[in-house]
Structure formats: C-alpha cells, structure tokens
C-alpha cells in the first residue's frame, strides 16, 4: 500500500511513523511519501495562498500550486485521490476496509479556508471527513486515515487482531484483561480462567452486546442478531433497568 500525502506541513507526520505503522513501513508493507506543496510555489516567499474572489475571510490555497505538487507524483494512473475535508463523507469501518483494498492512495490536505475548487474538481476522486467538526488542516485527518487503513493491509497486524475488534462485526469489542490476575482487589472474570473456549466465546459475545447497548445502542440497528443475541439483549436491557 502506497500513500502519497500532499501537505504544507510534512513535519507533522513524524508521529505516525512510529510503533506499528513505522514497523510496517520498515517491512515495506506500506510506503508513506510526503510531498511539500510549498516546494511547488513560484513565489520567492513560497506563498501558496491568496484572497478569495468575491471577498470573505481567510485565504485560499492556489489551484496551480496544488496541481503542480500533484503532477510530481509518479505512477499515479491507478491511484485514488482523497481530499480530507469537513464536507466529505464520514470515515467509518466499512470505508476503512474498502480503502485497504487500494494499492495507491493520494491524500490532499487542505489548510487555511480551503483549496481552489478548480483543482479539487480536476484531481479529487472522493472527499472524506473524520467527523462533523472543523480542524485547522487536513494533516490530522490524513494520519487517522493512514493509521486506520494500514491496519488492514496484509501483514501489518495478525488477522485475529482486526477480526474481533470494535466495529469489525458491527458492534463494540468485549472487555480485555491480562496479568496480574488480581489488581486493587479486583479479580478478572472467572470464566476467562476456565479454559472452556465455547463458554468464553459466549461470554465475550454477551459482553460485546452489553458494551454496545450501553455505549453505542444505535449500532445494534444495523447488525444481524442471532436468536441467542436477541435473548441476551433482552436480559441486558432488563438487568440495566433494575
């Protein structure tokens, strides 16, 4: 998986090149290439923005500078170009898994009051937002997208790590425990010490349903529930009402 990132602030991306993502890049499972848009300014002060036609507050990134930065990317014929924008569709687990099947993604990070619409119309395939709020630029959303998508690239994580986590099955993950067995007089649930894998699986499913019902009940509307799930949900609802 190759990511080309068009940004005014490439130095902001150093934190993402650590831990799991950094190791994935070392193994050449992913490639994060940072392109400084400012390098393509023809202004002696490396200016990349100007005042908006028609008036208004703030500055707009110039189409020609962004386009020249984009043109510098090699072998981009089959790349998907994504503009990180508060006007885009919300990034969710389904979109993350969909994007993980791409081989090459180009991320365009806006700044100031935005980017000249003409270059957006010319090069962008899709606009994506990480939430219904406005940030100072597209760098943080780009890092969120890189991190979430990279985790689904073959070899970055073990298959089990992604198959059982929150949202992978449409609901939240069950609670997790590790050593020590007793912490501040609190012991881990006995069933996890039982070695009975079928019962542990049932317990985890119940806890996932409970977590989802208590924290994100709206997710349950879009999940196909078994008869056992439905029975458990009724029990969870009754228990929480008591």
C-alpha positions, -999 to +999 in steps of 0.1 A: +000+000+000+014+034-010+003+067+004+013+100-012+005+129+010+002+164-004+007+188+026+020+221+037+034+206+069+052+173+063+069+175+096+035+169+113+036+133+101+066+121+121+045+107+150+027+083+127+060+068+115+063+051+149+051+019+165+031-005+143+029+019+113+066+026+115+074-011+116+051-017+086+069+009+067+103-007+076+090-040+063+079-023+031+042-033+037+033+004+034+050+034+020+042+069+032+056+096+008+053+132+020+051+160-007+055+195+005+031+216-016+051+247-007+080+234-028+060+240-059+053+277-053+069+300-078+067+329-054+100+340-039+085+338-004+070+303-012+035+317-010+008+291-017-024+310-010-044+342-019-075+361-010-108+346-022-126+361-053-159+376-042-144+386-008-146+368+025-125+359+054-093+338+053-070+327+024-075+300-003-048+276-015-040+283-051-050+257-077-018+259-098+005+252-068-016+222-056-018+209-092+019+211-097+025+192-065+001+165-076+017+162-110+051+155-093+037+121-081+049+093-103+029+062-114-004+077-102-026+064-130-045+040-108-043+060-076-073+070-056-072+108-047-088+117-014-093+153-002-096+154+036-125+178+041-152+185+066-176+184+037-167+148+029-184+116+038-177+103+073-149+078+076-162+046+091-151+010+094-167-001+061-149+027+043-116+018+060-118-018+049-128-007+014-098+016+011-075-010+024-080-029-009-065+000-028-028-002-039-021+035-041-039+064-023-031+101-027-042+123+002-047+160-002-045+181+030-063+214+028-054+244+050-065+280+056-101+284+043-097+257+018-085+249-017-094+265-051-124+244-063-110+240-098-081+218-087-105+197-065-128+192-094-098+182-116-079+157-094-101+145-065-120+112-066-136+115-031-138+138-001-136+122+034-142+137+068-133+122+102-161+140+120-186+168+119-163+194+132-136+217+116-099+214+121-071+238+111-059+215+083-062+180+068-030+166+083-046+150+114-074+135+093-048+122+069-029+105+097-062+090+110-069+076+076-034+062+071-034+045+105-069+030+102-064+018+067-029+004+072-040-019+099-060-039+073-030-042+049-019-078+049+010-084+073+006-052+093-014-070+121-024-105+127-057-115+112-073-121+146-064-086+158-088-070+133-115-096+131-126-093+167-121-056+175-148-029+178-168-023+146-153-053+128-186-072+134-208-041+136-207-040+174-182-030+201-155-053+214-157-072+247-136-061+277-100-074+278-078-085+308-042-095+314-019-102+343-019-096+372-049-118+380-058-095+409-055-057+407-066-035+436-086-063+450-104-067+416-101-102+401-106-109+364-138-128+355-135-165+365-147-177+331-116-164+314-096-188+336-118-218+329-101-229+296-136-236+282-133-219+248-170-222+239-182-206+271-155-179+268-168-172+233-204-169+245-193-147+274-174-124+251-203-121+227-226-112+256-201-086+268-198-071+233-236-068+231-237-052+266-209-027+257-227-018+225-261-014+242-247+008+270-223+029+249-235+029+212-270+014+211-276+028+176-251+003+161-275-025+170-300-014+144-276-024+116-265-058+130-279-092+121-286-107+155-290-144+162-318-158+184-292-161+212-281-125+207-317-113+210-323-133+242-291-118+256-301-083+247-334-087+265-315-099+296-291-069+293-320-045+290-338-060+320-306-060+341-298-024+333-334-013+342-332-029+377 
